[in-house]
Amino acid sequence: MQNQEQDAAMTENTTHRLDSPEYYINRELSLLAFNQRVLELAQDPDVPLLERLRFLCISSANMDEFFEVRVASLKQQLQLDIASVVADGLTPTEALRQISTTAHALVEQQYQVLNEILIPALRKEHIHFVRRNHWDERQREWLSDFFDRELMPLLSPLGLDPAHPFPNVINKSLNFIVGLRGTDAFGREIDTAIVQAPRTLPRIIRLPENMAASANSFVFLSSILHAFIDRLFPGMEVQGCYQFRLTRNSNMYVDEEEVEDLLQAMQGELPQRNYGAVVRLEISDHCPQEGIDYLMEQFDLCEQDLYNVNGPVNLNRLMAIADLVDRPDLRFPPFRPAPSVMEHHPDLFERIRYEDVLLHHPYQSFQTVMDFIGQAANDPDVLAIKMTLYRTGKQSELVKQLVRAARAGKEVTVVVELRARFDEEANISLANQLQDAGAHVVYGVVGYKTHAKLCLVVRRERECLRRYVHLGTGNYHAGTARIYTDFGLLTCQPDITEDVHKVFHMLTGLGRVRDLKHLLESPFTLHQAIMGKIQRETEFALAGKIALIRARMNALIEPQVIRALYQASQAGVRVELVVRGVCCLRPGIPGVSDNIHVRSVMGRFLEHPRVFYFLNDGQEELYCSSADWMPRNFFRRVEVAFPILDKALRNRIIHEAFELHLQDNSQAWALQADGAYLRQQPGEGTMPVSAQASLLNLLGKG
């Protein structure tokens, strides 16, 4: 009773203080800090050169999505005057101002890395980007012919006059603003034109080997267009040609309460994504101010929306180089994941009946999951398959197996999330495929994205029905499973399979889920349960017992959870967090978060698992989940956290998910109280430790 009173008194004394904005990092600025860490990998000399180029491209793609989603949302809040209150206290106007400062510095650094580090390093490896002013006569002649043959037929120059207004420029497309002098075919003076590069055109063209310094010599499409663009305007003089790119709001807005058919509404909304409000203008840094002002006026932009760049306006297109250049010595060494369980146990159901199977991708093959679905599709004793699909890819072998099962007469039920951002089109297509095959397809719950990763198989065995389930922290996507780290569990434990069965009934029948024995589910019990488990560790610490919380996730944002972690730290709980991306919590603040340690681990693979551990006075609890600790995951999504009940498997996850990553001194960054990330380095006389390298040796076969 005394401990409870102490705890209540401490909470009362610190609640107001723990709500103070100074204890919270802005979400958008934390996301930019994550992208800074990606860019640091592009500068890391210990990373193979083509992989460094790939990290630069990833940082560019990340920035695109950041503007399309996060910046666009803030701008829309301003436009609609509906600024939401956030824990860090920044208004949308203040946040956009700080974002602009940080993002401009980051973009400038991206081009410095490209021009001053990567291009010279590639040149030393005989990989060349041949600039226009370095073309020799033979190269110019070949590129001139290439322009006439491959580009000219696809280009449609648009001279601007009252009958030809400014075109509707597609999101993230390559465009050129062209300054002209002279008269057109009708004797009128035209001073400006727009040329749009079709998306079907490659952005990088390889020069023939017999006319280049090496077999890996490339020319940017933008250079070719610059060199020969005057051919599009016969009779006029080209005064200047400057590439630019627009980034638009790509959030999709469908009023789910009003539409009668969500699939049809999403299909109608998809084309509009390319033409949302403009939130960023990237333009060649040598474009005259007059041209910049003209474009900014066209799209109602201000100075903080303008990004002058010294190079191609879409760095992400350089990703093609990593695929075009055959230099294995400049890539990560190949590795072979541990083989599918079926290689040693052809009957997966028998193997799962013997004991639970834990999978750690990509170190252990995702093929085991594919085999689980495939065996269920082909097994005459399997009566039903139920599955959630969030992201699977356009040509998913898994979907083909579900189609096969449905056509074989099995009861196949698939919960397809149509609103998985940037995968909407692919998910609409696979939903149609499944429906055509006779599967039952539902689109989740109105107002709540279905993000849980669940598969349930019902099989007849000896005159009774047995359920088998797969639960995962990542998507059912064979492609990303090769580069994302995730955990998956195959089990037939009756209590867990019954819980999964109830969740599927809720998703399809929309009835209440009652009495789940093991699973924690958003939006109902997960947040409350996490808060309760943090509070329990706090009470153990106040009672003088050893208390420990460990958690891994992609993002930590939810303010109530952060406050609870602060209170736990004040009580003496040791809190060890591995947060790959956004973290709004500030560790190491005296008297507030002294006992909280946060690190981000990044490298060859994208760290993706969500794992939550509580010491619980020696009665350890460990959950894997599809959910980050974010408001949307707790309150606006259907998510599941599932326990690891087998002690041996629990110990495996503790080692693989926490101990190795907390020891990493090669690819880890420690978050400081001021929001900065400090890269960890081996101390003098200390061996370098890489969690991912250790796991490749421990689990992989490479």
PAVO-108696 format. One line per 2 residues: number of its first residue (from 1); their letters; for each residue x, y, z of C-alpha. Coordinates in nm, 2 decimals. Layout:
<kelums>
NUM = a = X/Y/Z; ...
</kelums>
This chain:
<kelums>
1 = mq = 0.00/0.00/0.00; 0.29/0.23/0.09
3 = nq = 0.45/0.17/-0.25; 0.13/0.25/-0.43
5 = eq = 0.10/0.58/-0.24; 0.46/0.66/-0.33
7 = da = 0.39/0.59/-0.69; 0.07/0.80/-0.69
9 = am = 0.26/1.08/-0.52; 0.54/1.06/-0.78
11 = te = 0.30/1.05/-1.06; 0.11/1.35/-0.93
13 = nt = 0.43/1.55/-0.88; 0.56/1.48/-1.22
15 = th = 0.26/1.45/-1.46; 0.26/1.82/-1.55
17 = rl = 0.64/1.83/-1.59; 0.64/1.51/-1.80
19 = ds = 0.38/1.68/-2.03; 0.62/1.96/-2.10
21 = pe = 0.71/1.99/-2.48; 1.08/2.01/-2.40
23 = yy = 1.07/1.64/-2.32; 0.95/1.54/-2.67
25 = in = 1.12/1.54/-3.01; 0.92/1.65/-3.31
27 = re = 0.81/1.36/-3.52; 0.90/1.51/-3.85
29 = ls = 1.25/1.63/-3.74; 1.31/1.28/-3.60
31 = ll = 1.22/1.13/-3.93; 1.47/1.36/-4.10
33 = af = 1.73/1.25/-3.85; 1.66/0.89/-3.96
35 = nq = 1.72/0.99/-4.31; 2.05/1.16/-4.21
37 = rv = 2.16/0.82/-4.07; 2.07/0.65/-4.40
39 = le = 2.29/0.92/-4.57; 2.57/0.84/-4.33
41 = la = 2.57/0.48/-4.46; 2.63/0.63/-4.81
43 = qd = 2.94/0.79/-4.68; 3.07/0.49/-4.48
45 = pd = 3.39/0.36/-4.65; 3.33/0.02/-4.49
47 = vp = 3.01/-0.02/-4.70; 3.07/-0.15/-5.05
49 = ll = 3.06/0.13/-5.31; 2.75/0.03/-5.51
51 = er = 2.57/-0.02/-5.18; 2.67/0.33/-5.07
53 = lr = 2.51/0.46/-5.40; 2.20/0.26/-5.31
55 = fl = 2.18/0.41/-4.97; 2.20/0.76/-5.13
57 = ci = 1.91/0.66/-5.35; 1.72/0.53/-5.05
59 = ss = 1.77/0.86/-4.88; 1.63/1.04/-5.18
61 = an = 1.33/0.81/-5.20; 1.27/0.86/-4.83
63 = md = 1.27/1.24/-4.88; 1.01/1.21/-5.16
65 = ef = 0.77/1.02/-4.93; 0.85/1.26/-4.64
67 = fe = 0.73/1.55/-4.85; 0.44/1.36/-5.02
69 = vr = 0.30/1.25/-4.68; 0.44/1.43/-4.38
71 = va = 0.50/1.78/-4.52; 0.18/1.76/-4.72
73 = sl = -0.02/1.68/-4.41; 0.12/1.98/-4.22
75 = kq = 0.05/2.21/-4.52; -0.31/2.08/-4.54
77 = ql = -0.35/2.14/-4.16; -0.25/2.50/-4.23
79 = ql = -0.48/2.53/-4.53; -0.78/2.40/-4.34
81 = di = -0.68/2.57/-4.01; -0.71/2.25/-3.81
83 = as = -0.37/2.24/-3.65; -0.35/1.94/-3.41
85 = vv = -0.19/1.96/-3.07; 0.13/1.76/-3.06
87 = ad = 0.34/1.66/-2.76; 0.65/1.86/-2.88
89 = gl = 0.44/2.18/-2.89; 0.53/2.29/-3.24
91 = tp = 0.26/2.44/-3.45; 0.25/2.34/-3.82
93 = te = 0.40/2.67/-3.92; 0.69/2.63/-3.67
95 = al = 0.74/2.27/-3.77; 0.75/2.35/-4.14
97 = rq = 1.00/2.63/-4.08; 1.24/2.39/-3.89
99 = is = 1.17/2.11/-4.15; 1.27/2.35/-4.43
101 = tt = 1.60/2.44/-4.26; 1.69/2.08/-4.18
103 = ah = 1.57/1.94/-4.52; 1.76/2.20/-4.72
105 = al = 2.08/2.11/-4.54; 2.02/1.74/-4.59
107 = ve = 1.95/1.78/-4.96; 2.26/1.99/-5.00
109 = qq = 2.46/1.71/-4.83; 2.31/1.45/-5.06
111 = yq = 2.44/1.62/-5.36; 2.78/1.68/-5.20
113 = vl = 2.80/1.30/-5.13; 2.71/1.23/-5.49
115 = ne = 2.94/1.49/-5.65; 3.24/1.49/-5.42
117 = il = 3.25/1.14/-5.28; 3.06/0.88/-5.48
119 = ip = 3.12/0.99/-5.84; 3.50/1.02/-5.79
121 = al = 3.50/0.68/-5.61; 3.30/0.53/-5.90
123 = rk = 3.54/0.68/-6.15; 3.83/0.51/-5.98
125 = eh = 3.64/0.18/-6.03; 3.60/0.27/-6.40
127 = ih = 3.23/0.35/-6.36; 3.18/0.68/-6.54
129 = fv = 2.91/0.95/-6.57; 3.01/1.13/-6.89
131 = rr = 2.91/1.49/-6.88; 2.80/1.69/-7.19
133 = nh = 3.11/1.90/-7.20; 3.33/1.58/-7.20
135 = wd = 3.16/1.40/-7.50; 3.39/1.34/-7.79
137 = er = 3.28/1.36/-8.15; 3.18/0.99/-8.18
139 = qr = 2.98/0.99/-7.85; 2.80/1.31/-7.96
141 = ew = 2.71/1.16/-8.29; 2.58/0.84/-8.13
143 = ls = 2.38/1.03/-7.87; 2.24/1.26/-8.14
145 = df = 2.11/0.95/-8.33; 1.98/0.81/-8.00
147 = fd = 1.79/1.14/-7.94; 1.63/1.13/-8.29
149 = re = 1.55/0.76/-8.28; 1.45/0.69/-7.92
151 = lm = 1.35/1.02/-7.76; 1.21/1.26/-8.03
153 = pl = 0.91/1.04/-8.12; 0.80/1.04/-7.75
155 = ls = 0.85/1.41/-7.67; 0.57/1.67/-7.69
157 = pl = 0.71/2.02/-7.64; 0.45/2.27/-7.50
159 = gl = 0.50/2.63/-7.60; 0.31/2.84/-7.35
161 = dp = 0.05/3.09/-7.47; -0.31/3.17/-7.40
163 = ah = -0.42/2.86/-7.60; -0.15/2.64/-7.44
165 = pf = -0.16/2.70/-7.06; 0.09/2.55/-6.82
167 = pn = 0.05/2.17/-6.83; -0.06/1.96/-6.54
169 = vi = 0.28/1.82/-6.43; 0.27/1.47/-6.29
171 = nk = 0.41/1.40/-5.94; 0.78/1.34/-5.93
173 = sl = 0.82/1.34/-6.31; 1.12/1.49/-6.49
175 = nf = 1.05/1.81/-6.67; 1.23/2.10/-6.83
177 = iv = 1.16/2.47/-6.85; 1.30/2.61/-7.17
179 = gl = 1.37/2.97/-7.24; 1.31/3.07/-7.61
181 = rg = 1.37/3.36/-7.84; 1.20/3.41/-8.18
183 = td = 0.87/3.35/-8.33; 0.67/3.03/-8.37
185 = af = 0.53/2.88/-8.69; 0.25/3.14/-8.68
187 = gr = 0.47/3.44/-8.64; 0.40/3.49/-8.26
189 = ei = 0.67/3.54/-8.01; 0.71/3.26/-7.76
191 = dt = 0.95/3.29/-7.47; 0.88/2.98/-7.26
193 = ai = 0.81/2.61/-7.32; 0.78/2.30/-7.10
195 = vq = 0.91/1.96/-7.20; 0.80/1.66/-7.01
197 = ap = 1.02/1.34/-7.01; 0.79/1.04/-7.04
199 = rt = 0.82/0.80/-6.75; 0.89/0.51/-6.98
201 = lp = 1.23/0.65/-7.07; 1.53/0.53/-6.88
203 = ri = 1.70/0.81/-6.69; 2.05/0.66/-6.74
205 = ir = 2.18/0.54/-7.08; 2.48/0.32/-7.12
207 = lp = 2.73/0.43/-7.39; 2.85/0.16/-7.64
209 = en = 3.16/-0.01/-7.51; 3.36/0.07/-7.82
211 = ma = 3.33/0.45/-7.77; 3.37/0.49/-7.40
213 = as = 3.64/0.48/-7.14; 3.50/0.16/-6.99
215 = an = 3.22/-0.08/-7.03; 3.04/0.11/-6.75
217 = sf = 3.01/0.45/-6.90; 2.67/0.63/-6.87
219 = vf = 2.50/0.95/-6.97; 2.21/1.11/-6.79
221 = ls = 1.89/1.14/-7.00; 1.87/1.50/-6.88
223 = si = 2.21/1.56/-7.05; 2.09/1.42/-7.38
225 = lh = 1.77/1.64/-7.37; 1.98/1.94/-7.28
227 = af = 2.21/1.89/-7.57; 1.95/1.84/-7.84
229 = id = 1.64/2.01/-7.71; 1.67/2.28/-7.98
231 = rl = 1.55/2.03/-8.23; 1.21/2.04/-8.07
233 = fp = 1.18/2.42/-8.15; 1.28/2.47/-8.52
235 = gm = 1.31/2.84/-8.61; 1.35/2.95/-8.25
237 = ev = 1.67/2.99/-8.04; 1.69/2.81/-7.71
239 = qg = 1.82/3.05/-7.45; 1.83/2.80/-7.16
241 = cy = 1.70/2.46/-7.05; 1.66/2.36/-6.69
243 = qf = 1.53/2.04/-6.53; 1.28/2.06/-6.25
245 = rl = 1.06/1.82/-6.06; 0.74/1.87/-5.85
247 = tr = 0.65/1.67/-5.54; 0.28/1.66/-5.47
249 = ns = 0.05/1.57/-5.18; 0.00/1.19/-5.22
251 = nm = -0.23/1.13/-4.93; -0.55/0.97/-5.04
253 = yv = -0.88/1.10/-4.91; -1.18/0.87/-4.92
255 = de = -1.47/0.93/-4.69; -1.53/0.57/-4.59
257 = ee = -1.85/0.65/-4.40; -2.00/0.79/-4.72
259 = ve = -1.89/0.55/-5.00; -2.09/0.24/-5.07
261 = dl = -1.81/0.05/-5.23; -1.46/0.11/-5.09
263 = lq = -1.29/-0.07/-5.38; -1.46/0.14/-5.64
265 = am = -1.39/0.46/-5.45; -1.02/0.37/-5.42
267 = qg = -1.00/0.30/-5.79; -1.15/0.64/-5.86
269 = el = -0.91/0.82/-5.62; -0.58/0.66/-5.73
271 = pq = -0.53/0.86/-6.05; -0.57/1.19/-5.85
273 = rn = -0.25/1.10/-5.65; -0.04/1.23/-5.93
275 = yg = -0.20/1.57/-5.93; -0.23/1.66/-5.56
277 = av = -0.12/2.00/-5.43; 0.24/2.08/-5.49
279 = vr = 0.46/2.08/-5.18; 0.81/2.10/-5.32
281 = le = 0.99/2.23/-5.63; 1.33/2.09/-5.71
283 = is = 1.52/2.27/-5.99; 1.86/2.29/-6.14
285 = dh = 2.08/2.53/-5.94; 2.18/2.72/-6.25
287 = cp = 1.83/2.81/-6.35; 1.78/3.19/-6.37
289 = qe = 1.58/3.35/-6.09; 1.32/3.46/-6.35
291 = gi = 1.24/3.09/-6.44; 1.23/2.99/-6.07
293 = dy = 0.99/3.28/-5.99; 0.77/3.18/-6.28
295 = lm = 0.74/2.82/-6.16; 0.69/2.91/-5.80
297 = eq = 0.41/3.15/-5.90; 0.25/2.87/-6.11
299 = fd = 0.23/2.64/-5.81; 0.18/2.89/-5.53
301 = lc = 0.50/2.80/-5.35; 0.72/3.00/-5.12
303 = eq = 1.10/3.01/-5.07; 1.10/2.73/-4.82
305 = dl = 0.95/2.50/-5.08; 1.23/2.55/-5.33
307 = yn = 1.53/2.32/-5.35; 1.81/2.41/-5.59
309 = vn = 2.01/2.10/-5.68; 2.35/2.04/-5.83
311 = gp = 2.28/1.73/-6.03; 1.98/1.51/-6.14
313 = vn = 1.66/1.62/-5.98; 1.57/1.26/-5.89
315 = ln = 1.87/1.09/-5.72; 1.66/0.78/-5.67
317 = rl = 1.69/0.70/-6.04; 2.06/0.63/-5.99
319 = ma = 1.95/0.31/-5.83; 1.96/0.17/-6.18
321 = ia = 2.34/0.19/-6.18; 2.36/-0.07/-5.90
323 = dl = 2.17/-0.31/-6.13; 2.34/-0.22/-6.46
325 = vd = 2.70/-0.26/-6.33; 2.82/-0.62/-6.30
327 = rp = 3.07/-0.57/-6.01; 3.00/-0.82/-5.73
329 = dl = 3.31/-0.69/-5.56; 3.13/-0.35/-5.51
331 = rf = 2.83/-0.51/-5.35; 2.75/-0.68/-5.02
333 = pp = 2.87/-1.04/-5.05; 2.59/-1.28/-5.14
335 = fr = 2.44/-1.48/-4.86; 2.21/-1.78/-4.85
337 = pa = 1.94/-1.78/-4.59; 1.89/-2.10/-4.38
339 = ps = 1.67/-2.32/-4.60; 1.30/-2.37/-4.57
341 = vm = 1.20/-2.60/-4.28; 1.04/-2.83/-4.55
343 = eh = 1.38/-2.93/-4.67; 1.42/-3.13/-4.35
345 = hp = 1.05/-3.18/-4.26; 0.84/-3.23/-4.58
347 = dl = 0.52/-3.23/-4.37; 0.51/-2.89/-4.21
349 = fe = 0.20/-2.96/-4.02; 0.37/-3.25/-3.85
351 = ri = 0.67/-3.03/-3.77; 0.44/-2.76/-3.61
353 = ry = 0.25/-3.02/-3.41; 0.58/-3.13/-3.26
355 = ed = 0.68/-2.78/-3.15; 0.64/-2.41/-3.24
357 = vl = 0.86/-2.29/-3.52; 1.03/-1.95/-3.49
359 = lh = 1.15/-1.77/-3.81; 1.39/-1.48/-3.83
361 = hp = 1.39/-1.33/-4.18; 1.59/-1.28/-4.39
363 = yq = 1.85/-1.49/-4.21; 1.60/-1.78/-4.23
365 = sf = 1.42/-1.83/-4.55; 1.07/-1.67/-4.60
367 = qt = 1.02/-1.98/-4.82; 0.90/-2.16/-4.51
369 = vm = 0.60/-1.93/-4.50; 0.53/-1.98/-4.87
371 = df = 0.55/-2.35/-4.82; 0.31/-2.33/-4.53
373 = ig = 0.05/-2.16/-4.76; 0.14/-2.39/-5.05
375 = qa = 0.10/-2.71/-4.85; -0.23/-2.58/-4.71
377 = an = -0.35/-2.50/-5.07; -0.26/-2.85/-5.19
379 = dp = -0.35/-3.06/-4.89; -0.70/-3.23/-4.94
381 = dv = -0.74/-3.24/-4.56; -0.72/-2.86/-4.53
383 = la = -1.07/-2.72/-4.54; -1.01/-2.34/-4.49
385 = ik = -0.75/-2.07/-4.51; -0.79/-1.73/-4.37
387 = mt = -0.53/-1.45/-4.41; -0.47/-1.08/-4.38
389 = ly = -0.28/-0.91/-4.67; -0.13/-0.56/-4.63
391 = rt = 0.16/-0.56/-4.87; 0.24/-0.86/-5.10
393 = gk = 0.37/-0.73/-5.43; 0.21/-0.72/-5.77
395 = qs = 0.31/-1.07/-5.88; 0.27/-1.25/-5.55
397 = el = 0.33/-1.63/-5.55; 0.14/-1.64/-5.22
399 = vk = -0.17/-1.49/-5.39; -0.14/-1.76/-5.66
401 = ql = -0.14/-2.03/-5.39; -0.46/-1.87/-5.24
403 = vr = -0.62/-1.86/-5.58; -0.53/-2.23/-5.63
405 = aa = -0.68/-2.32/-5.29; -1.00/-2.13/-5.37
407 = ra = -1.04/-2.30/-5.71; -0.98/-2.63/-5.54
409 = gk = -1.29/-2.57/-5.34; -1.14/-2.47/-5.01
411 = ev = -1.29/-2.19/-4.80; -1.05/-1.91/-4.86
413 = tv = -1.11/-1.58/-4.68; -0.87/-1.29/-4.73
415 = vv = -0.88/-0.95/-4.55; -0.71/-0.72/-4.80
417 = el = -0.61/-0.37/-4.69; -0.69/-0.15/-4.98
419 = ra = -0.54/0.16/-4.81; -0.18/0.03/-4.76
421 = rf = -0.01/0.36/-4.87; 0.15/0.34/-5.22
423 = de = 0.04/-0.03/-5.25; -0.33/0.05/-5.32
425 = ea = -0.32/-0.03/-5.69; -0.14/-0.36/-5.63
427 = ni = -0.39/-0.46/-5.36; -0.69/-0.37/-5.57
429 = sl = -0.55/-0.60/-5.84; -0.49/-0.89/-5.61
431 = an = -0.84/-0.85/-5.45; -0.99/-0.88/-5.79
433 = ql = -0.79/-1.19/-5.87; -0.90/-1.36/-5.54
435 = qd = -1.26/-1.27/-5.60; -1.25/-1.41/-5.95
437 = ag = -1.12/-1.74/-5.81; -1.41/-1.76/-5.56
439 = ah = -1.23/-1.65/-5.24; -1.42/-1.44/-4.99
441 = vv = -1.25/-1.10/-4.99; -1.32/-0.83/-4.73
443 = yg = -1.15/-0.49/-4.70; -1.11/-0.48/-4.32
445 = vv = -1.30/-0.24/-4.10; -1.42/0.11/-4.20
447 = gy = -1.20/0.36/-4.03; -0.93/0.11/-3.92
449 = kt = -0.65/-0.02/-4.14; -0.60/-0.39/-4.10
451 = ha = -0.22/-0.41/-4.03; -0.21/-0.74/-3.84
453 = kl = -0.01/-1.02/-4.00; -0.21/-1.34/-3.96
455 = cl = -0.27/-1.67/-4.14; -0.51/-1.94/-4.01
457 = vv = -0.53/-2.29/-4.16; -0.81/-2.53/-4.06
459 = rr = -0.73/-2.90/-4.12; -0.92/-3.22/-4.06
461 = er = -0.72/-3.47/-3.85; -0.86/-3.79/-3.71
463 = ec = -1.22/-3.69/-3.72; -1.15/-3.35/-3.55
465 = lr = -1.05/-3.01/-3.67; -0.71/-2.86/-3.59
467 = ry = -0.60/-2.50/-3.65; -0.25/-2.39/-3.75
469 = vh = -0.14/-2.03/-3.76; 0.14/-1.81/-3.87
471 = lg = 0.18/-1.47/-3.70; 0.44/-1.22/-3.81
473 = tg = 0.59/-0.88/-3.75; 0.63/-0.81/-4.12
475 = ny = 0.43/-0.83/-4.45; 0.36/-1.14/-4.66
477 = ha = 0.59/-1.01/-4.93; 0.86/-1.24/-5.05
479 = gt = 1.06/-0.95/-5.20; 1.08/-0.73/-4.89
481 = ar = 1.14/-1.05/-4.68; 1.49/-1.07/-4.84
483 = iy = 1.58/-0.72/-4.71; 1.36/-0.66/-4.40
485 = td = 1.44/-0.82/-4.07; 1.12/-0.97/-3.91
487 = fg = 1.01/-1.25/-3.69; 0.74/-1.51/-3.76
489 = ll = 0.58/-1.78/-3.55; 0.42/-2.10/-3.67
491 = tc = 0.21/-2.27/-3.40; -0.09/-2.49/-3.34
493 = qp = -0.12/-2.41/-2.97; -0.50/-2.42/-2.92
495 = di = -0.53/-2.10/-2.71; -0.34/-1.90/-2.96
497 = te = -0.51/-2.05/-3.27; -0.85/-1.99/-3.10
499 = dv = -0.76/-1.62/-3.04; -0.66/-1.58/-3.41
501 = hk = -0.99/-1.75/-3.51; -1.18/-1.49/-3.30
503 = vf = -0.99/-1.20/-3.46; -1.08/-1.32/-3.81
505 = hm = -1.45/-1.35/-3.70; -1.43/-0.99/-3.59
507 = lt = -1.27/-0.87/-3.92; -1.53/-1.05/-4.13
509 = gl = -1.84/-1.05/-3.91; -1.76/-0.72/-3.72
511 = gr = -1.87/-0.87/-3.39; -1.70/-0.80/-3.06
513 = vr = -1.39/-1.00/-2.97; -1.42/-1.13/-2.62
515 = dl = -1.19/-1.31/-2.39; -0.87/-1.34/-2.59
517 = kh = -0.64/-1.55/-2.38; -0.30/-1.45/-2.53
519 = ll = -0.32/-1.20/-2.81; -0.33/-0.83/-2.75
521 = es = -0.53/-0.64/-3.01; -0.56/-0.29/-3.13
523 = pf = -0.77/-0.08/-3.11; -0.90/-0.26/-2.80
525 = tl = -0.65/-0.40/-2.56; -0.30/-0.34/-2.69
527 = hq = -0.24/0.01/-2.56; -0.40/-0.06/-2.23
529 = ai = -0.19/-0.37/-2.19; 0.14/-0.20/-2.28
531 = mg = 0.06/0.08/-2.03; -0.02/-0.18/-1.76
533 = ki = 0.30/-0.38/-1.82; 0.51/-0.06/-1.80
535 = qr = 0.33/0.03/-1.48; 0.39/-0.31/-1.34
537 = et = 0.76/-0.28/-1.39; 0.74/0.07/-1.23
539 = ef = 0.58/-0.08/-0.92; 0.84/-0.36/-0.90
541 = al = 1.12/-0.09/-0.91; 0.95/0.11/-0.64
543 = ag = 0.93/-0.20/-0.43; 1.31/-0.24/-0.46
545 = ki = 1.31/-0.52/-0.72; 1.50/-0.54/-1.04
547 = al = 1.29/-0.41/-1.32; 1.36/-0.41/-1.70
549 = ir = 1.18/-0.31/-2.01; 1.32/-0.38/-2.36
551 = ar = 1.14/-0.29/-2.68; 1.22/-0.29/-3.05
553 = mn = 1.02/-0.10/-3.31; 1.03/0.12/-3.61
555 = al = 0.88/0.43/-3.43; 0.80/0.55/-3.08
557 = ie = 0.56/0.84/-3.09; 0.26/0.78/-2.86
559 = pq = 0.28/1.04/-2.57; 0.11/0.84/-2.30
561 = vi = 0.35/0.55/-2.35; 0.64/0.79/-2.35
563 = ra = 0.52/0.95/-2.02; 0.48/0.60/-1.87
565 = ly = 0.84/0.52/-1.97; 0.96/0.84/-1.81
567 = qa = 0.78/0.75/-1.49; 0.93/0.40/-1.50
569 = sq = 1.28/0.55/-1.54; 1.22/0.78/-1.25
571 = ag = 1.12/0.48/-1.04; 1.45/0.30/-1.14
573 = vr = 1.33/0.07/-1.42; 1.61/0.01/-1.68
575 = ve = 1.46/0.08/-2.02; 1.65/-0.04/-2.33
577 = lv = 1.49/0.07/-2.66; 1.60/-0.02/-3.02
579 = vr = 1.41/0.22/-3.24; 1.51/0.22/-3.60
581 = gv = 1.33/0.54/-3.72; 1.13/0.80/-3.54
583 = cc = 1.17/0.84/-3.17; 1.00/1.13/-2.99
585 = lr = 1.13/1.03/-2.65; 1.44/1.21/-2.51
587 = pg = 1.66/0.97/-2.32; 1.92/1.07/-2.06
589 = ip = 1.74/1.37/-1.92; 1.85/1.40/-1.55
591 = gv = 1.57/1.32/-1.32; 1.34/1.22/-1.60
593 = sd = 1.49/0.96/-1.83; 1.83/0.88/-1.68
595 = ni = 1.76/0.50/-1.70; 1.63/0.51/-2.06
597 = hv = 1.87/0.42/-2.35; 1.77/0.45/-2.71
599 = rs = 1.97/0.33/-3.01; 1.90/0.29/-3.38
601 = vm = 2.06/0.00/-3.57; 2.09/0.03/-3.95
603 = gr = 2.28/-0.16/-4.22; 2.24/-0.40/-4.50
605 = fl = 1.89/-0.50/-4.39; 1.61/-0.28/-4.28
607 = eh = 1.54/-0.35/-3.92; 1.16/-0.41/-3.90
609 = pr = 1.06/-0.63/-3.60; 0.84/-0.51/-3.32
611 = vf = 0.93/-0.70/-3.00; 0.83/-0.60/-2.64
613 = yf = 1.00/-0.76/-2.33; 0.91/-0.72/-1.96
615 = ln = 1.11/-0.88/-1.69; 0.80/-0.91/-1.47
617 = dg = 0.99/-1.00/-1.15; 1.14/-1.31/-1.32
619 = qe = 0.83/-1.43/-1.49; 0.94/-1.30/-1.83
621 = el = 0.69/-1.18/-2.09; 0.79/-1.13/-2.45
623 = yc = 0.56/-1.03/-2.74; 0.61/-0.99/-3.11
625 = ss = 0.38/-0.76/-3.29; 0.29/-0.58/-3.62
627 = ad = 0.24/-0.26/-3.42; 0.48/0.03/-3.35
629 = wm = 0.41/0.24/-3.05; 0.23/0.51/-3.24
631 = pr = -0.12/0.66/-3.20; -0.23/0.51/-3.53
633 = nf = -0.11/0.16/-3.44; -0.28/0.17/-3.10
635 = fr = -0.60/0.35/-3.19; -0.67/0.35/-3.57
637 = rv = -0.55/0.01/-3.68; -0.63/-0.35/-3.63
639 = ev = -0.30/-0.49/-3.49; -0.19/-0.79/-3.30
641 = af = 0.08/-0.86/-3.04; 0.14/-1.23/-2.98
643 = pi = 0.34/-1.39/-2.69; 0.63/-1.63/-2.73
645 = ld = 0.54/-1.89/-2.48; 0.82/-2.14/-2.54
647 = ka = 1.11/-2.05/-2.32; 1.38/-2.16/-2.57
649 = lr = 1.23/-1.95/-2.84; 1.19/-1.66/-2.60
651 = nr = 1.56/-1.68/-2.51; 1.64/-1.69/-2.88
653 = ii = 1.45/-1.37/-2.95; 1.61/-1.20/-2.65
655 = he = 1.95/-1.28/-2.79; 1.88/-1.20/-3.15
657 = af = 1.65/-0.90/-3.11; 1.81/-0.73/-2.81
659 = el = 2.15/-0.86/-2.69; 2.32/-0.85/-3.02
661 = hl = 2.17/-0.51/-3.12; 2.26/-0.36/-2.78
663 = qd = 2.62/-0.47/-2.82; 2.65/-0.34/-3.18
665 = ns = 2.93/-0.08/-3.21; 2.95/-0.08/-3.59
667 = qa = 2.61/0.01/-3.73; 2.44/0.16/-3.43
669 = wa = 2.36/0.52/-3.33; 2.28/0.63/-2.97
671 = lq = 2.01/0.89/-2.93; 2.11/1.18/-2.71
673 = ad = 1.89/1.40/-2.49; 1.92/1.69/-2.74
675 = ga = 1.77/1.47/-3.02; 2.11/1.42/-3.19
677 = yl = 2.23/1.07/-3.28; 2.59/0.96/-3.20
679 = rq = 2.73/0.68/-3.41; 2.88/0.41/-3.19
681 = qp = 3.24/0.31/-3.25; 3.45/0.03/-3.11
683 = ge = 3.66/0.14/-2.81; 4.04/0.10/-2.81
685 = gt = 4.12/-0.27/-2.79; 3.75/-0.36/-2.85
687 = mp = 3.64/-0.58/-3.13; 3.38/-0.44/-3.37
689 = vs = 3.04/-0.60/-3.33; 2.77/-0.59/-3.60
691 = aq = 2.44/-0.74/-3.51; 2.35/-0.81/-3.87
693 = as = 2.68/-0.98/-3.94; 2.65/-1.18/-3.63
695 = ll = 2.31/-1.30/-3.73; 2.43/-1.39/-4.08
697 = nl = 2.69/-1.61/-3.92; 2.45/-1.75/-3.66
699 = lg = 2.15/-1.82/-3.88; 2.24/-1.78/-4.24
701 = kg = 2.43/-2.01/-4.48; 2.64/-1.75/-4.65
</kelums>
